[in-house]
């Protein structure tokens, strides 16, 4: 098993446990929920095949569904997120040849691109999960508030996780 594979498995376990034990039980102001585990999908290597990304996204969502009792909502949302990951990254990334690391992060693609990438992916994920969960536009204002506030909270959590991981990797050098 390669070092990168081990790193992703360890990161996945830690983020799933953080989500299941802590963040699933926190709802700020009754509307904002943080989804920290999607960092695993966002941080997958750029050159990873679409089939592997979809499989990892589905399995990650299925594990979260098991802990959250959400009956497939997270599996669907994570699979959609894994499907659009490459296209969103190509939208913001000028050329892939200049990358120092195949995994998108502050360090590898730069802060402005990474911030746009993570906010777009957070918005896609939160929109998908709340629309599928509600399965109707029961109250468009509340739905929009949930989507936007959860996107903001998730985005801040993703930036924090990437900063911690990048900072830890720099200390080892």
Buried (B, 14 or more C-beta within 10 A) or exposed (E): EEEEEEBBEEBBEBBBEBBBEEBBEEBEEEBBBBBBBBBBBBBBBBEBEEEEBBEBBBBBBBBBBEBBEBEEBBBBBBBBBBBBBBEBBEEBBEEEEEBEBEBBBBBBBBEEBBBBBBBBBBBBBBBBBBBBBEEEEEEEEBBEBBBBBBBBBBBBBBBEBBEEBBEEEEEEE
